[in-house]
Amino acid sequence: MYRGGHAGFNALLYAPFVPLVTRIWSLELAVLGAVIAVAVANLPDIDQPLPWLHHRGPTHTLWFAILIGIVAGIGTALVVSPTRSVFMFGCVVGTTSILAHLAGDIVTPMGLTPLTPLTRKHVTLNWFKSKNSYINRVVLLVGTAALSVSLIVTLSYSL
């Protein structure tokens, strides 16, 4: 997937959790979760402009997802509240957001090796090419719509 597809995919996956997070914690934390999910959607592709990093290499692994989850957890705890549950919430959103990016890349012919260096097993479903502009646009539009509706509906019930 390209940038828009990844952002839309993360927005789509996070949308159903907005009302749940609002009910359990707060609307503010739910919105912060949405920001994290969309903001880190393309973080694994930071390797593209770096000539010393192989594209879909270290930043496209389970270990990178866990690292970003920990960073997101610390950031969330610092911004919202230094409690274990808020830290864990940030960790889960950060980690799953990177995993969603990996899922978006596994469906392409290039695939990835998500468990490097434990195994060099290459994983691909080969459903469509990353550059498929139709898929990328549709996923971006559907994800944006789903997250927007989720936020609006949750906000209307929170008032």
Secondary structure in CASP SS format (residue, H / E / C, confidence):
PFRMAT SS
TARGET T0000
AUTHOR 0000-0000-0000
METHOD secondary structure of the structure
MODEL  1
M C 1.00
Y C 1.00
R H 1.00
G H 1.00
G H 1.00
H H 1.00
A H 1.00
G H 1.00
F H 1.00
N H 1.00
A H 1.00
L H 1.00
L H 1.00
Y H 1.00
A C 1.00
P C 1.00
F H 1.00
V H 1.00
P H 1.00
L H 1.00
V H 1.00
T H 1.00
R H 1.00
I H 1.00
W C 1.00
S C 1.00
L H 1.00
E H 1.00
L H 1.00
A H 1.00
V H 1.00
L H 1.00
G H 1.00
A H 1.00
V H 1.00
I H 1.00
A H 1.00
V H 1.00
A H 1.00
V C 1.00
A C 1.00
N C 1.00
L H 1.00
P H 1.00
D H 1.00
I H 1.00
D H 1.00
Q C 1.00
P C 1.00
L C 1.00
P C 1.00
W C 1.00
L C 1.00
H C 1.00
H C 1.00
R C 1.00
G C 1.00
P H 1.00
T H 1.00
H H 1.00
T C 1.00
L H 1.00
W H 1.00
F H 1.00
A H 1.00
I H 1.00
L H 1.00
I H 1.00
G H 1.00
I H 1.00
V H 1.00
A H 1.00
G H 1.00
I H 1.00
G H 1.00
T H 1.00
A H 1.00
L H 1.00
V H 1.00
V C 1.00
S C 1.00
P C 1.00
T C 1.00
R H 1.00
S H 1.00
V H 1.00
F H 1.00
M H 1.00
F H 1.00
G H 1.00
C H 1.00
V H 1.00
V H 1.00
G H 1.00
T H 1.00
T H 1.00
S H 1.00
I H 1.00
L H 1.00
A H 1.00
H H 1.00
L H 1.00
A H 1.00
G H 1.00
D H 1.00
I H 1.00
V C 1.00
T C 1.00
P C 1.00
M C 1.00
G C 1.00
L E 1.00
T C 1.00
P C 1.00
L C 1.00
T C 1.00
P C 1.00
L C 1.00
T C 1.00
R C 1.00
K C 1.00
H C 1.00
V E 1.00
T C 1.00
L C 1.00
N C 1.00
W C 1.00
F C 1.00
K C 1.00
S C 1.00
K C 1.00
N C 1.00
S H 1.00
Y H 1.00
I H 1.00
N H 1.00
R H 1.00
V H 1.00
V H 1.00
L H 1.00
L H 1.00
V H 1.00
G H 1.00
T H 1.00
A H 1.00
A H 1.00
L H 1.00
S H 1.00
V H 1.00
S H 1.00
L H 1.00
I H 1.00
V H 1.00
T H 1.00
L H 1.00
S H 1.00
Y H 1.00
S H 1.00
L C 1.00
END
